[in-house]
Amino acid sequence: MRRLFWAAVILAIIGGVAFYVLTMPRMIDAGELPRHTADVANGEYMFFAGGCASCHAAPASSKCDDPKSTDKRKLAGGRCLITPFGRFYVPNISPDRESGIGGWSDIQFVNAMVRGVSPSGSHYYPAFPYTSYQRMRYEDLLDLKAFMDTLPAVKSQVPGHDLALPFRLRRGLGLWKLLYLDGKQFSPSRGQDEKVARGAYLVEGPGHCGECHSPRDPLGGALSDARYSGAPNPEGKGYVPNITPHKTGIGAWSGEEIIDALETGLTPSFDSFGGTMVAVQENMAKLTAADRAAIAAYLKSLPAVASAPRKKEAAK
Amino acid sequence: MKRFAKFAIALGAVAVAATGAVAADDPIKVRQELMKTVGKSTKLSSQMAKGKVPYDGAQAEQAMQTIAGVPDKYVTLFPAGTEKGGETEASPKIWEDMAGFKASAEKLKVAATAGAQAAKQGKDAFAAAFGELVKTCKGCHEGYRIKKQK
């Protein structure tokens, strides 16, 4: 009996240590960053390519899920994302020292973006799309930080996330990251056309298109073989369309029509974009025509994947 | 008697017409058809604004007037009980915030009315006004429409 007790104690210790080790935040060292003189203009470009303000700018009204914001340069946070895991409140990322990210070092910023780890070493929830931002070039990230440092510092108080019980344990996100955060920076695939590669970088990295357009497994990881084939809206009701060249996606759209839609917000059937895609499209309209064309070329190059079978309305 | 027969026939005709009207008056259908009308005018306007078809001031003005005629009627087509069914993509927010929804629709009317005026001043003025109109489309679809899987 005594032996059984000690066996249980030892197993618990091993389990605890294993959990501790497996869930440790994994970061990159400052030494891995390139020597780089920040280009603020490119940082501003990345700010729009990355859609930072779409989530982090304060909502226009007292409704925390108001899709509109009044000033995209004031990143006071406070917006709520209502998801199946609970309600996330978007943090302040203005340069305010108390409530924002003022005073962060370059390496702290980069680790937040590519490893989803805060300066104090805790995991961020992947509602913050670091699974996409990890693909970004360090130079682009350093430029982005330099631009964000020029934005107004705003004080705000953002409520803590309100999540269902198993998801409240932040440390457990370390396990999630072992499954879904591969730590790879973007590199073009062999023989990939230069324009397609640029589009791939924008879509996979800063644009984080797959965060909404890709279906996820029950743990919230993107299903790799169904990427971009559409998914239930991660924030509540409705459906985010399939953007692969399949007939259930945008296979009928020409490259020119994709470019037009990103520039104007009108689809080939002369409907307009809606929901959160409006903010995304307004950002895409700020990119160069060449980059919109690159995005279109990449989307056209994706494998055509059929949308998942349609669910009955009653299931929602 | 002959008079009565005539009266009865007329009454019957009215009843038939009324039944037909009830079917065509399904608000979900009517509002979807109205949006298609807007889509058609948007298509023509967009193609002219972009120079994909030759600019025709009269046609551009007509397209804008067609769109301007929609919002007042459109906002009356969301009575209680039409929140679901018929593949509607209307968001529950319409009913939670009817005043905001109506204000949003009014912006389309204002933009289309301005567009009809701009159409008389030539292609560039029209294209600029059309750009403003598209913002009102997005502004409303941003909060009051929920895209469903096709």
Contacts between the chains, C-beta under 8 A, distances in Angstrom:
chain1	res1	chain2	res2	distance
A	66	B	143	7.6
A	67	B	142	4.9
A	67	B	143	5.4
A	68	B	142	6.8
A	68	B	143	7.3
A	230	B	149	6.9
A	233	B	146	7.8
A	233	B	147	7.9
A	237	B	91	7.4
A	237	B	92	7.8
A	237	B	146	5.0
A	238	B	89	7.9
A	238	B	146	3.7
A	238	B	147	5.1
A	238	B	148	6.3
A	239	B	147	5.6
A	239	B	148	5.6
A	239	B	149	4.1
A	240	B	147	7.4
A	241	B	147	6.7
A	241	B	149	7.9
A	241	B	150	7.8
A	248	B	150	7.2
A	264	B	46	7.5
A	264	B	131	7.9
A	264	B	134	6.2
A	265	B	134	6.1
A	265	B	137	7.5
A	265	B	138	5.0
A	266	B	42	6.9
A	266	B	46	6.1
A	266	B	134	6.2
A	266	B	137	7.8
A	269	B	39	6.6
A	270	B	39	4.7
A	270	B	40	7.6
A	270	B	42	4.4
A	270	B	43	4.1
A	270	B	46	6.3
A	271	B	35	8.0
A	271	B	39	6.1
A	272	B	134	6.3
A	272	B	137	3.8
A	272	B	138	4.9
A	272	B	141	5.3
A	273	B	138	6.1
A	273	B	141	6.8
A	274	B	138	6.9
A	274	B	140	8.0
A	274	B	141	2.9
A	274	B	142	5.7
A	274	B	145	4.5
A	274	B	147	6.3
A	275	B	141	7.2
A	275	B	142	6.3
A	275	B	145	7.1
A	275	B	146	7.2
A	275	B	147	6.3
A	276	B	142	7.9
A	278	B	138	4.6
A	278	B	139	7.7
A	278	B	141	7.0
A	278	B	142	4.3
A	279	B	142	7.7
A	281	B	138	7.5
A	307	B	149	6.5
A	307	B	150	8.0
A	310	B	149	5.0
A	311	B	149	7.6
A	313	B	84	7.4
